[in-house]
Amino acid sequence: MIEIPWEEREAANLLNLGGGKVLLPAGYNQTRDLLEQHGFKVVELGIRQFQACMGGVTCLSLPIYKIL
């Protein structure tokens, strides 16, 4: 478990992309740094307008299937 700063609590709405990558809303620098310190590759995405309507990366995503 990685504890993120309270003032960046919205950053907890992130998406695990697998392979050590996470999709994080842009602008949460402390959280990004913490994740990178724990070995994650962080992909930031600017979604401020969606966040204004209470949207996050998890509700803006569709399941991704790997074709075998």
Phi and psi restraints in degrees (range 20) as a CNS / XPLOR table:
assign (resid 1 and name C) (resid 2 and name N)
       (resid 2 and name CA) (resid 2 and name C) 1.0 -114.6 20.0 2
assign (resid 2 and name N) (resid 2 and name CA)
       (resid 2 and name C) (resid 3 and name N) 1.0 120.0 20.0 2
assign (resid 2 and name C) (resid 3 and name N)
       (resid 3 and name CA) (resid 3 and name C) 1.0 -87.0 20.0 2
assign (resid 3 and name N) (resid 3 and name CA)
       (resid 3 and name C) (resid 4 and name N) 1.0 122.8 20.0 2
assign (resid 3 and name C) (resid 4 and name N)
       (resid 4 and name CA) (resid 4 and name C) 1.0 -98.3 20.0 2
assign (resid 4 and name N) (resid 4 and name CA)
       (resid 4 and name C) (resid 5 and name N) 1.0 158.3 20.0 2
assign (resid 4 and name C) (resid 5 and name N)
       (resid 5 and name CA) (resid 5 and name C) 1.0 -62.0 20.0 2
assign (resid 5 and name N) (resid 5 and name CA)
       (resid 5 and name C) (resid 6 and name N) 1.0 141.1 20.0 2
assign (resid 5 and name C) (resid 6 and name N)
       (resid 6 and name CA) (resid 6 and name C) 1.0 -56.2 20.0 2
assign (resid 6 and name N) (resid 6 and name CA)
       (resid 6 and name C) (resid 7 and name N) 1.0 -39.4 20.0 2
assign (resid 6 and name C) (resid 7 and name N)
       (resid 7 and name CA) (resid 7 and name C) 1.0 -69.0 20.0 2
assign (resid 7 and name N) (resid 7 and name CA)
       (resid 7 and name C) (resid 8 and name N) 1.0 -11.8 20.0 2
assign (resid 7 and name C) (resid 8 and name N)
       (resid 8 and name CA) (resid 8 and name C) 1.0 -114.9 20.0 2
assign (resid 8 and name N) (resid 8 and name CA)
       (resid 8 and name C) (resid 9 and name N) 1.0 28.8 20.0 2
assign (resid 8 and name C) (resid 9 and name N)
       (resid 9 and name CA) (resid 9 and name C) 1.0 -59.1 20.0 2
assign (resid 9 and name N) (resid 9 and name CA)
       (resid 9 and name C) (resid 10 and name N) 1.0 -26.6 20.0 2
assign (resid 9 and name C) (resid 10 and name N)
       (resid 10 and name CA) (resid 10 and name C) 1.0 -65.8 20.0 2
assign (resid 10 and name N) (resid 10 and name CA)
       (resid 10 and name C) (resid 11 and name N) 1.0 -20.2 20.0 2
assign (resid 10 and name C) (resid 11 and name N)
       (resid 11 and name CA) (resid 11 and name C) 1.0 -69.0 20.0 2
assign (resid 11 and name N) (resid 11 and name CA)
       (resid 11 and name C) (resid 12 and name N) 1.0 -14.0 20.0 2
assign (resid 11 and name C) (resid 12 and name N)
       (resid 12 and name CA) (resid 12 and name C) 1.0 -65.5 20.0 2
assign (resid 12 and name N) (resid 12 and name CA)
       (resid 12 and name C) (resid 13 and name N) 1.0 -18.7 20.0 2
assign (resid 12 and name C) (resid 13 and name N)
       (resid 13 and name CA) (resid 13 and name C) 1.0 -84.8 20.0 2
assign (resid 13 and name N) (resid 13 and name CA)
       (resid 13 and name C) (resid 14 and name N) 1.0 78.2 20.0 2
assign (resid 13 and name C) (resid 14 and name N)
       (resid 14 and name CA) (resid 14 and name C) 1.0 -123.1 20.0 2
assign (resid 14 and name N) (resid 14 and name CA)
       (resid 14 and name C) (resid 15 and name N) 1.0 172.5 20.0 2
assign (resid 14 and name C) (resid 15 and name N)
       (resid 15 and name CA) (resid 15 and name C) 1.0 -127.5 20.0 2
assign (resid 15 and name N) (resid 15 and name CA)
       (resid 15 and name C) (resid 16 and name N) 1.0 126.5 20.0 2
assign (resid 15 and name C) (resid 16 and name N)
       (resid 16 and name CA) (resid 16 and name C) 1.0 -78.7 20.0 2
assign (resid 16 and name N) (resid 16 and name CA)
       (resid 16 and name C) (resid 17 and name N) 1.0 119.9 20.0 2
assign (resid 16 and name C) (resid 17 and name N)
       (resid 17 and name CA) (resid 17 and name C) 1.0 -93.3 20.0 2
assign (resid 17 and name N) (resid 17 and name CA)
       (resid 17 and name C) (resid 18 and name N) 1.0 -3.7 20.0 2
assign (resid 17 and name C) (resid 18 and name N)
       (resid 18 and name CA) (resid 18 and name C) 1.0 85.0 20.0 2
assign (resid 18 and name N) (resid 18 and name CA)
       (resid 18 and name C) (resid 19 and name N) 1.0 163.2 20.0 2
assign (resid 18 and name C) (resid 19 and name N)
       (resid 19 and name CA) (resid 19 and name C) 1.0 63.3 20.0 2
assign (resid 19 and name N) (resid 19 and name CA)
       (resid 19 and name C) (resid 20 and name N) 1.0 25.7 20.0 2
assign (resid 19 and name C) (resid 20 and name N)
       (resid 20 and name CA) (resid 20 and name C) 1.0 80.7 20.0 2
assign (resid 20 and name N) (resid 20 and name CA)
       (resid 20 and name C) (resid 21 and name N) 1.0 9.7 20.0 2
assign (resid 20 and name C) (resid 21 and name N)
       (resid 21 and name CA) (resid 21 and name C) 1.0 -104.4 20.0 2
assign (resid 21 and name N) (resid 21 and name CA)
       (resid 21 and name C) (resid 22 and name N) 1.0 142.3 20.0 2
assign (resid 21 and name C) (resid 22 and name N)
       (resid 22 and name CA) (resid 22 and name C) 1.0 -130.7 20.0 2
assign (resid 22 and name N) (resid 22 and name CA)
       (resid 22 and name C) (resid 23 and name N) 1.0 145.0 20.0 2
assign (resid 22 and name C) (resid 23 and name N)
       (resid 23 and name CA) (resid 23 and name C) 1.0 -97.9 20.0 2
assign (resid 23 and name N) (resid 23 and name CA)
       (resid 23 and name C) (resid 24 and name N) 1.0 119.6 20.0 2
assign (resid 23 and name C) (resid 24 and name N)
       (resid 24 and name CA) (resid 24 and name C) 1.0 -124.1 20.0 2
assign (resid 24 and name N) (resid 24 and name CA)
       (resid 24 and name C) (resid 25 and name N) 1.0 136.1 20.0 2
assign (resid 24 and name C) (resid 25 and name N)
       (resid 25 and name CA) (resid 25 and name C) 1.0 -59.1 20.0 2
assign (resid 25 and name N) (resid 25 and name CA)
       (resid 25 and name C) (resid 26 and name N) 1.0 140.4 20.0 2
assign (resid 25 and name C) (resid 26 and name N)
       (resid 26 and name CA) (resid 26 and name C) 1.0 -67.6 20.0 2
assign (resid 26 and name N) (resid 26 and name CA)
       (resid 26 and name C) (resid 27 and name N) 1.0 150.4 20.0 2
assign (resid 26 and name C) (resid 27 and name N)
       (resid 27 and name CA) (resid 27 and name C) 1.0 103.4 20.0 2
assign (resid 27 and name N) (resid 27 and name CA)
       (resid 27 and name C) (resid 28 and name N) 1.0 -2.2 20.0 2
assign (resid 27 and name C) (resid 28 and name N)
       (resid 28 and name CA) (resid 28 and name C) 1.0 -105.9 20.0 2
assign (resid 28 and name N) (resid 28 and name CA)
       (resid 28 and name C) (resid 29 and name N) 1.0 74.7 20.0 2
assign (resid 28 and name C) (resid 29 and name N)
       (resid 29 and name CA) (resid 29 and name C) 1.0 -65.3 20.0 2
assign (resid 29 and name N) (resid 29 and name CA)
       (resid 29 and name C) (resid 30 and name N) 1.0 -40.0 20.0 2
assign (resid 29 and name C) (resid 30 and name N)
       (resid 30 and name CA) (resid 30 and name C) 1.0 -64.6 20.0 2
assign (resid 30 and name N) (resid 30 and name CA)
       (resid 30 and name C) (resid 31 and name N) 1.0 -42.6 20.0 2
assign (resid 30 and name C) (resid 31 and name N)
       (resid 31 and name CA) (resid 31 and name C) 1.0 -66.6 20.0 2
assign (resid 31 and name N) (resid 31 and name CA)
       (resid 31 and name C) (resid 32 and name N) 1.0 -42.8 20.0 2
assign (resid 31 and name C) (resid 32 and name N)
       (resid 32 and name CA) (resid 32 and name C) 1.0 -56.5 20.0 2
assign (resid 32 and name N) (resid 32 and name CA)
       (resid 32 and name C) (resid 33 and name N) 1.0 -47.0 20.0 2
assign (resid 32 and name C) (resid 33 and name N)
       (resid 33 and name CA) (resid 33 and name C) 1.0 -62.5 20.0 2
assign (resid 33 and name N) (resid 33 and name CA)
       (resid 33 and name C) (resid 34 and name N) 1.0 -41.2 20.0 2
assign (resid 33 and name C) (resid 34 and name N)
       (resid 34 and name CA) (resid 34 and name C) 1.0 -62.5 20.0 2
assign (resid 34 and name N) (resid 34 and name CA)
       (resid 34 and name C) (resid 35 and name N) 1.0 -44.6 20.0 2
assign (resid 34 and name C) (resid 35 and name N)
       (resid 35 and name CA) (resid 35 and name C) 1.0 -63.2 20.0 2
assign (resid 35 and name N) (resid 35 and name CA)
       (resid 35 and name C) (resid 36 and name N) 1.0 -42.4 20.0 2
assign (resid 35 and name C) (resid 36 and name N)
       (resid 36 and name CA) (resid 36 and name C) 1.0 -65.4 20.0 2
assign (resid 36 and name N) (resid 36 and name CA)
       (resid 36 and name C) (resid 37 and name N) 1.0 -36.7 20.0 2
assign (resid 36 and name C) (resid 37 and name N)
       (resid 37 and name CA) (resid 37 and name C) 1.0 -63.2 20.0 2
assign (resid 37 and name N) (resid 37 and name CA)
       (resid 37 and name C) (resid 38 and name N) 1.0 -27.7 20.0 2
assign (resid 37 and name C) (resid 38 and name N)
       (resid 38 and name CA) (resid 38 and name C) 1.0 -93.3 20.0 2
assign (resid 38 and name N) (resid 38 and name CA)
       (resid 38 and name C) (resid 39 and name N) 1.0 11.9 20.0 2
assign (resid 38 and name C) (resid 39 and name N)
       (resid 39 and name CA) (resid 39 and name C) 1.0 92.0 20.0 2
assign (resid 39 and name N) (resid 39 and name CA)
       (resid 39 and name C) (resid 40 and name N) 1.0 7.1 20.0 2
assign (resid 39 and name C) (resid 40 and name N)
       (resid 40 and name CA) (resid 40 and name C) 1.0 -85.3 20.0 2
assign (resid 40 and name N) (resid 40 and name CA)
       (resid 40 and name C) (resid 41 and name N) 1.0 145.0 20.0 2
assign (resid 40 and name C) (resid 41 and name N)
       (resid 41 and name CA) (resid 41 and name C) 1.0 -93.2 20.0 2
assign (resid 41 and name N) (resid 41 and name CA)
       (resid 41 and name C) (resid 42 and name N) 1.0 119.3 20.0 2
assign (resid 41 and name C) (resid 42 and name N)
       (resid 42 and name CA) (resid 42 and name C) 1.0 -98.3 20.0 2
assign (resid 42 and name N) (resid 42 and name CA)
       (resid 42 and name C) (resid 43 and name N) 1.0 127.0 20.0 2
assign (resid 42 and name C) (resid 43 and name N)
       (resid 43 and name CA) (resid 43 and name C) 1.0 -108.3 20.0 2
assign (resid 43 and name N) (resid 43 and name CA)
       (resid 43 and name C) (resid 44 and name N) 1.0 115.1 20.0 2
assign (resid 43 and name C) (resid 44 and name N)
       (resid 44 and name CA) (resid 44 and name C) 1.0 -93.3 20.0 2
assign (resid 44 and name N) (resid 44 and name CA)
       (resid 44 and name C) (resid 45 and name N) 1.0 144.5 20.0 2
assign (resid 44 and name C) (resid 45 and name N)
       (resid 45 and name CA) (resid 45 and name C) 1.0 -134.4 20.0 2
assign (resid 45 and name N) (resid 45 and name CA)
       (resid 45 and name C) (resid 46 and name N) 1.0 127.8 20.0 2
assign (resid 45 and name C) (resid 46 and name N)
       (resid 46 and name CA) (resid 46 and name C) 1.0 -79.6 20.0 2
assign (resid 46 and name N) (resid 46 and name CA)
       (resid 46 and name C) (resid 47 and name N) 1.0 108.5 20.0 2
assign (resid 46 and name C) (resid 47 and name N)
       (resid 47 and name CA) (resid 47 and name C) 1.0 -130.8 20.0 2
assign (resid 47 and name N) (resid 47 and name CA)
       (resid 47 and name C) (resid 48 and name N) 1.0 29.9 20.0 2
assign (resid 47 and name C) (resid 48 and name N)
       (resid 48 and name CA) (resid 48 and name C) 1.0 -52.6 20.0 2
assign (resid 48 and name N) (resid 48 and name CA)
       (resid 48 and name C) (resid 49 and name N) 1.0 -41.9 20.0 2
assign (resid 48 and name C) (resid 49 and name N)
       (resid 49 and name CA) (resid 49 and name C) 1.0 -67.6 20.0 2
assign (resid 49 and name N) (resid 49 and name CA)
       (resid 49 and name C) (resid 50 and name N) 1.0 -35.4 20.0 2
assign (resid 49 and name C) (resid 50 and name N)
       (resid 50 and name CA) (resid 50 and name C) 1.0 -69.0 20.0 2
assign (resid 50 and name N) (resid 50 and name CA)
       (resid 50 and name C) (resid 51 and name N) 1.0 -38.4 20.0 2
assign (resid 50 and name C) (resid 51 and name N)
       (resid 51 and name CA) (resid 51 and name C) 1.0 -64.2 20.0 2
assign (resid 51 and name N) (resid 51 and name CA)
       (resid 51 and name C) (resid 52 and name N) 1.0 -32.0 20.0 2
assign (resid 51 and name C) (resid 52 and name N)
       (resid 52 and name CA) (resid 52 and name C) 1.0 -63.2 20.0 2
assign (resid 52 and name N) (resid 52 and name CA)
       (resid 52 and name C) (resid 53 and name N) 1.0 -23.2 20.0 2
assign (resid 52 and name C) (resid 53 and name N)
       (resid 53 and name CA) (resid 53 and name C) 1.0 -104.1 20.0 2
assign (resid 53 and name N) (resid 53 and name CA)
       (resid 53 and name C) (resid 54 and name N) 1.0 20.6 20.0 2
assign (resid 53 and name C) (resid 54 and name N)
       (resid 54 and name CA) (resid 54 and name C) 1.0 68.6 20.0 2
assign (resid 54 and name N) (resid 54 and name CA)
       (resid 54 and name C) (resid 55 and name N) 1.0 25.4 20.0 2
assign (resid 54 and name C) (resid 55 and name N)
       (resid 55 and name CA) (resid 55 and name C) 1.0 -92.8 20.0 2
assign (resid 55 and name N) (resid 55 and name CA)
       (resid 55 and name C) (resid 56 and name N) 1.0 154.2 20.0 2
assign (resid 55 and name C) (resid 56 and name N)
       (resid 56 and name CA) (resid 56 and name C) 1.0 -141.6 20.0 2
assign (resid 56 and name N) (resid 56 and name CA)
       (resid 56 and name C) (resid 57 and name N) 1.0 176.2 20.0 2
assign (resid 56 and name C) (resid 57 and name N)
       (resid 57 and name CA) (resid 57 and name C) 1.0 -64.3 20.0 2
assign (resid 57 and name N) (resid 57 and name CA)
       (resid 57 and name C) (resid 58 and name N) 1.0 -29.4 20.0 2
assign (resid 57 and name C) (resid 58 and name N)
       (resid 58 and name CA) (resid 58 and name C) 1.0 -71.4 20.0 2
assign (resid 58 and name N) (resid 58 and name CA)
       (resid 58 and name C) (resid 59 and name N) 1.0 -37.5 20.0 2
assign (resid 58 and name C) (resid 59 and name N)
       (resid 59 and name CA) (resid 59 and name C) 1.0 -86.3 20.0 2
assign (resid 59 and name N) (resid 59 and name CA)
       (resid 59 and name C) (resid 60 and name N) 1.0 -5.5 20.0 2
assign (resid 59 and name C) (resid 60 and name N)
       (resid 60 and name CA) (resid 60 and name C) 1.0 -100.3 20.0 2
assign (resid 60 and name N) (resid 60 and name CA)
       (resid 60 and name C) (resid 61 and name N) 1.0 6.3 20.0 2
assign (resid 60 and name C) (resid 61 and name N)
       (resid 61 and name CA) (resid 61 and name C) 1.0 -109.8 20.0 2
assign (resid 61 and name N) (resid 61 and name CA)
       (resid 61 and name C) (resid 62 and name N) 1.0 156.9 20.0 2
assign (resid 61 and name C) (resid 62 and name N)
       (resid 62 and name CA) (resid 62 and name C) 1.0 -114.4 20.0 2
assign (resid 62 and name N) (resid 62 and name CA)
       (resid 62 and name C) (resid 63 and name N) 1.0 153.2 20.0 2
assign (resid 62 and name C) (resid 63 and name N)
       (resid 63 and name CA) (resid 63 and name C) 1.0 -58.2 20.0 2
assign (resid 63 and name N) (resid 63 and name CA)
       (resid 63 and name C) (resid 64 and name N) 1.0 139.6 20.0 2
assign (resid 63 and name C) (resid 64 and name N)
       (resid 64 and name CA) (resid 64 and name C) 1.0 -108.7 20.0 2
assign (resid 64 and name N) (resid 64 and name CA)
       (resid 64 and name C) (resid 65 and name N) 1.0 123.7 20.0 2
assign (resid 64 and name C) (resid 65 and name N)
       (resid 65 and name CA) (resid 65 and name C) 1.0 -107.4 20.0 2
assign (resid 65 and name N) (resid 65 and name CA)
       (resid 65 and name C) (resid 66 and name N) 1.0 137.4 20.0 2
assign (resid 65 and name C) (resid 66 and name N)
       (resid 66 and name CA) (resid 66 and name C) 1.0 -93.2 20.0 2
assign (resid 66 and name N) (resid 66 and name CA)
       (resid 66 and name C) (resid 67 and name N) 1.0 122.3 20.0 2
assign (resid 66 and name C) (resid 67 and name N)
       (resid 67 and name CA) (resid 67 and name C) 1.0 -80.7 20.0 2
assign (resid 67 and name N) (resid 67 and name CA)
       (resid 67 and name C) (resid 68 and name N) 1.0 123.8 20.0 2
